[in-house]
Amino acid sequence: LGRSETLLGSLHLVDLAGSERLSKSNAAGVQLKETQSINKSLSALSDVFVALSKKQSHVPYRNTKLTYLLQPCLSGDGKALVIANLSSTEESAHETLCSLR
């Protein structure tokens, strides 16, 4: 009783909307660069999740700005929640499976 305790936390909301297969989107110019950057960040995030799940000695947090900034949330006592917007159409089945993996 009578003790004061300070808790610190952070919340990161990252919108990776726009990630898609370049062959389907026909993106060009600025949209192409943005899509490539988002896809690179998603790939790096996947690499971090794989390294953490396998308890590897090296986790590649520095591969992108996204994974570098999220390092405190993804390591130690940090928590991460991923929300994926999926389509139930047959044409989108492959993209849906890729998102879930």
C-alpha positions as CSV (number, residue, x, y, z in Angstrom):
1,L,0.0,0.0,0.0
2,G,1.1,3.5,-0.7
3,R,3.4,2.5,-3.5
4,S,3.2,4.3,-6.7
5,E,3.8,2.4,-9.9
6,T,4.3,3.9,-13.4
7,L,3.5,1.8,-16.4
8,L,4.5,2.7,-19.9
9,G,3.1,1.5,-23.1
10,S,2.8,2.3,-26.8
11,L,0.3,1.6,-29.5
12,H,1.4,1.4,-33.2
13,L,-1.3,1.3,-35.9
14,V,0.2,0.4,-39.2
15,D,-1.9,0.5,-42.4
16,L,-0.4,-1.8,-45.0
17,A,-3.4,-1.4,-47.3
18,G,-2.4,-1.5,-50.9
19,S,-0.2,-4.5,-50.7
20,E,-1.1,-6.6,-53.7
21,R,0.3,-8.7,-56.5
22,L,1.9,-6.3,-59.0
23,S,0.9,-8.6,-61.9
24,K,-2.8,-8.0,-61.0
25,S,-2.7,-4.4,-60.0
26,N,-1.0,-3.0,-63.1
27,A,0.5,-0.3,-60.8
28,A,2.8,2.3,-62.3
29,G,4.8,5.2,-61.1
30,V,4.3,6.3,-57.5
31,Q,1.7,3.6,-56.9
32,L,4.2,1.0,-58.1
33,K,6.9,2.2,-55.7
34,E,4.4,2.3,-52.8
35,T,3.2,-1.2,-53.5
36,Q,6.8,-2.5,-53.7
37,S,7.7,-0.9,-50.4
38,I,4.6,-2.3,-48.7
39,N,5.3,-5.8,-50.0
40,K,9.0,-5.5,-48.9
41,S,7.8,-4.5,-45.4
42,L,5.3,-7.4,-45.2
43,S,8.0,-9.8,-46.3
44,A,10.4,-8.5,-43.7
45,L,7.7,-8.7,-41.0
46,S,7.1,-12.3,-42.0
47,D,10.9,-13.0,-41.7
48,V,10.8,-11.5,-38.1
49,F,7.8,-13.7,-37.1
50,V,9.5,-16.8,-38.5
51,A,12.8,-16.0,-36.6
52,L,10.9,-15.4,-33.4
53,S,8.8,-18.5,-33.7
54,K,11.9,-20.6,-34.3
55,K,13.7,-18.8,-31.4
56,Q,16.6,-18.0,-33.7
57,S,19.6,-16.1,-32.2
58,H,19.3,-13.4,-34.9
59,V,16.0,-11.7,-35.6
60,P,16.2,-9.4,-38.7
61,Y,14.5,-6.3,-37.1
62,R,16.7,-3.9,-39.1
63,N,15.7,-5.1,-42.6
64,T,13.0,-2.4,-42.9
65,K,11.8,0.7,-41.1
66,L,8.6,-1.1,-40.2
67,T,10.3,-4.0,-38.4
68,Y,12.8,-1.7,-36.8
69,L,10.1,0.6,-35.3
70,L,8.0,-2.4,-34.2
71,Q,11.0,-4.2,-32.5
72,P,9.9,-3.3,-28.9
73,C,6.4,-4.6,-29.6
74,L,7.5,-7.8,-31.2
75,S,10.2,-8.8,-28.7
76,G,10.2,-9.4,-24.9
77,D,6.8,-8.8,-23.3
78,G,5.4,-7.0,-26.4
79,K,2.2,-8.0,-28.0
80,A,1.2,-7.9,-31.6
81,L,-2.1,-8.2,-33.3
82,V,-2.5,-8.5,-37.1
83,I,-5.8,-7.7,-38.7
84,A,-6.2,-8.9,-42.3
85,N,-9.0,-7.9,-44.6
86,L,-9.9,-10.9,-46.7
87,S,-12.1,-11.6,-49.6
88,S,-14.4,-14.6,-49.8
89,T,-14.6,-14.6,-53.6
90,E,-13.2,-17.5,-55.5
91,E,-11.1,-15.2,-57.6
92,S,-9.3,-14.0,-54.5
93,A,-8.7,-17.4,-52.9
94,H,-5.0,-17.3,-53.7
95,E,-4.5,-13.8,-52.2
96,T,-6.6,-14.8,-49.2
97,L,-4.3,-17.9,-48.5
98,C,-1.2,-15.7,-49.0
99,S,-2.5,-13.3,-46.4
100,L,-3.3,-16.0,-43.9
101,R,0.2,-17.5,-44.2
